[in-house]
Amino acid sequence: HAMRHDGENWRDAAVREDGFYVGGQRVVGARAGAIADPSAGATVDAEARSALAAILGVLRTHGLIAL
């Protein structure tokens, strides 16, 4: 894990304004807008909505998507 000095502070080379990098490859991009919970649709599937809401909740909790 490389650190670099920009003349004032030490910077983490993996964490940049446009995302998080591993081995030079961006693996997480900059944060985008919020993703709404599932709603509407022609067929209501409570189990699918519950699963999607749980996934979105975990991603929000870990800061990977906006609230």
Buried (B, 14 or more C-beta within 10 A) or exposed (E): EEEEEEEEEEEEEBEEEEBBBEEEEEEEEEEEEEBEEBEEEEEEEEEEBEEBEEEBEEEBEEEEBEE
